[in-house]
Amino acid sequence: MENQDGFEQGALTRIKVEHWKMLNDYTHGGIIQVKSRLNYETIEPNYQPERISRTLTASAYLSFLAGIGIARIAESDEVALKLREAYSTIYKKFNHPLKILEAERREAKIFSPR
């Protein structure tokens, strides 16, 4: 996908290399998953709204990149443009998703010795 015209070379690979471990910490037995369920008295979901928001925004960005890549492979500039317009309309008021992923990664390191 990264070999398509108009797609930044290595963008997805760079995101994966830099953030993959942290993203996995949200699943199954990952440290963020475990920490977000432990309270002093119970074991139950206890996700902070800010963390949920950051995760959804970052996920939307990764989905957007994948959609643009698929549109490029299908040689559909029309679909790519519609995706870009929709994404920009929805997320114009938010921080850049890569900054959000970086903040999550820094926070994850606080909880994990990796």
Secondary structure, DSSP 8 states (H G I E B T S, - for coil): -TTSTTS-TTHHHHHHHHHHHHHHTTSTT-HHHHHTTB-SS-BS----HHHHHHHHHHHHHHHHHHHHHHHHHTT-HHHHHHHHHHHHHHHTTS--HHHHHHHHHHHHHHH---
